[in-house]
């Protein structure tokens, strides 16, 4: 029995929140995906997933297995990278894809530093606000935030950024400040095209989850336009706190429902196959995680430009 494969299917199911989407990523049928989850549950002797109307969620044992499985899968990737490094240097052409924002603010500086540290490595960076297929488009590594879309490659969640809801104070003065999730129905949500809500998104307070109604008033695929819409008091939006810290501190924006937490923005590393992971992937992912850690540490004193905060 491929226990590592069962754990990977379980992690993907929770990352996607859907057995159907997880099956598509694994290239198998939904019944086959369900069977793998049942096999893992039988192997471990615990129910790991709850099937709900909004998708799949972990049980308490499932949360434990999810956290440990991520470490095991990451360890396997690292082992493969270290084996590869025994007979290979960090060199050659390496193609990296990410969104325009994430590349400009976060990943770009990482790749520049890595390029200096490894002069034999030729990095080709592609900034595209679309979900590329790493296999068909010959991409060695894609860094994606928020959603994965359809891809034939292997993917794993490497970190998550805290999200917040935010608006211009003037807009909240006009519409009234929400006190409970139900109050959001009187506000307009400024939506990034990748963040389709389906009319609701979950908010959590004191361990209790609430389904907050979402009334979409504007949708765009340009982060700058979304921020302009919020600034012009068109509605409210959501974005990682990391990139809002300065604007929240100086009063340009105000957090909406600050006592409630919304799902974080996951960041995924995608590569053609699990066997293609090598030392170059490890170097870039490690550098990226350190860059995010440094940005978080400095966010209270110096935030990134508020004109480009959406990942």
CORWOCOR-V910550 format. One record per residue. N is the residue number from 1. PSI is psi as a letter, one per 30 degrees, with the letter a starting at -180 (999 if undefined). Layout:
BEGIN
n->(N & N)
psi->(PSI & PSI)
END
This chain:
BEGIN
n->(1 & 2 & 3 & 4 & 5 & 6 & 7 & 8 & 9 & 10 & 11 & 12 & 13 & 14 & 15 & 16 & 17 & 18 & 19 & 20 & 21 & 22 & 23 & 24 & 25 & 26 & 27 & 28 & 29 & 30 & 31 & 32 & 33 & 34 & 35 & 36 & 37 & 38 & 39 & 40 & 41 & 42 & 43 & 44 & 45 & 46 & 47 & 48 & 49 & 50 & 51 & 52 & 53 & 54 & 55 & 56 & 57 & 58 & 59 & 60 & 61 & 62 & 63 & 64 & 65 & 66 & 67 & 68 & 69 & 70 & 71 & 72 & 73 & 74 & 75 & 76 & 77 & 78 & 79 & 80 & 81 & 82 & 83 & 84 & 85 & 86 & 87 & 88 & 89 & 90 & 91 & 92 & 93 & 94 & 95 & 96 & 97 & 98 & 99 & 100 & 101 & 102 & 103 & 104 & 105 & 106 & 107 & 108 & 109 & 110 & 111 & 112 & 113 & 114 & 115 & 116 & 117 & 118 & 119 & 120 & 121 & 122 & 123 & 124 & 125 & 126 & 127 & 128 & 129 & 130 & 131 & 132 & 133 & 134 & 135 & 136 & 137 & 138 & 139 & 140 & 141 & 142 & 143 & 144 & 145 & 146 & 147 & 148 & 149 & 150 & 151 & 152 & 153 & 154 & 155 & 156 & 157 & 158 & 159 & 160 & 161 & 162 & 163 & 164 & 165 & 166 & 167 & 168 & 169 & 170 & 171 & 172 & 173 & 174 & 175 & 176 & 177 & 178 & 179 & 180 & 181 & 182 & 183 & 184 & 185 & 186 & 187 & 188 & 189 & 190 & 191 & 192 & 193 & 194 & 195 & 196 & 197 & 198 & 199 & 200 & 201 & 202 & 203 & 204 & 205 & 206 & 207 & 208 & 209 & 210 & 211 & 212 & 213 & 214 & 215 & 216 & 217 & 218 & 219 & 220 & 221 & 222 & 223 & 224 & 225 & 226 & 227 & 228 & 229 & 230 & 231 & 232 & 233 & 234 & 235 & 236 & 237 & 238 & 239 & 240 & 241 & 242 & 243 & 244 & 245 & 246 & 247 & 248 & 249 & 250 & 251 & 252 & 253 & 254 & 255 & 256 & 257 & 258 & 259 & 260 & 261 & 262 & 263 & 264 & 265 & 266 & 267 & 268 & 269 & 270 & 271 & 272 & 273 & 274 & 275 & 276 & 277 & 278 & 279 & 280 & 281 & 282 & 283 & 284 & 285 & 286 & 287 & 288 & 289 & 290 & 291 & 292 & 293 & 294 & 295 & 296 & 297 & 298 & 299 & 300 & 301 & 302 & 303 & 304 & 305 & 306 & 307 & 308 & 309 & 310 & 311)
psi->(k & i & e & e & e & e & e & e & e & e & e & e & e & e & e & f & g & k & e & e & e & e & e & e & e & f & h & l & l & e & e & e & e & e & e & e & e & e & e & e & e & e & e & f & g & k & k & f & k & k & j & l & f & g & a & k & l & k & l & e & e & e & e & e & e & e & e & e & e & e & e & e & e & e & e & e & e & e & e & e & e & e & e & e & f & e & g & k & l & j & l & l & k & j & k & k & k & l & l & e & e & e & e & e & e & d & e & e & e & e & e & e & e & e & e & e & f & i & f & g & k & j & k & j & k & k & j & k & h & l & j & l & j & f & e & f & g & h & k & e & k & k & j & k & k & d & l & e & a & k & l & f & l & k & k & k & k & f & a & k & k & k & l & l & k & l & l & k & e & e & e & e & e & e & f & k & k & k & f & l & e & f & f & f & f & f & l & k & k & j & k & k & f & f & h & k & f & g & f & l & l & k & k & k & k & h & g & k & k & k & j & k & k & k & j & k & f & k & k & l & g & j & e & e & e & e & e & e & e & e & e & g & h & f & a & l & a & k & l & k & e & e & g & f & e & e & e & e & e & g & g & e & l & k & k & k & i & f & f & k & k & l & k & l & j & l & k & k & k & k & l & e & l & e & f & f & k & a & e & e & e & e & e & e & e & e & e & e & e & e & e & e & e & e & e & e & e & f & f & f & e & j & l & l & k & f & f & i & f & k & 999)
END
